[in-house]
């Protein structure tokens, strides 16, 4: 999860204080930043993220993103 936090900290510097905080609903990231985060996640964790994966529920919080990464990469 440390690598994921490094990615998100670029956009939300104090994110490690609350991994369950809603990134989207609380306006911590916008749609462009979310796309940038998704691209970085795809590259860093070597997972393919397709249209069906772009469900907002997968990207609500650091914890949700981590669970998504684990599902996609079978970690």
Long-range contacts (C-beta under 8 A, 24 or more apart in sequence): 1-62, 1-66, 3-44, 3-45, 4-41, 4-44, 4-62, 4-65, 4-66, 4-69, 5-62, 7-37, 7-40, 7-41, 7-44, 8-37, 8-62, 8-65, 11-36, 11-37, 15-62, 19-61, 19-62, 19-63, 19-66, 20-61, 20-62, 20-63, 21-61, 21-62, 22-60, 22-61, 23-59, 23-60, 23-61, 23-62, 24-56, 24-59, 24-60, 25-60, 34-59, 37-65, 41-65, 41-69, 45-69, 45-72, 45-73, 46-73, 47-72, 47-73, 48-72
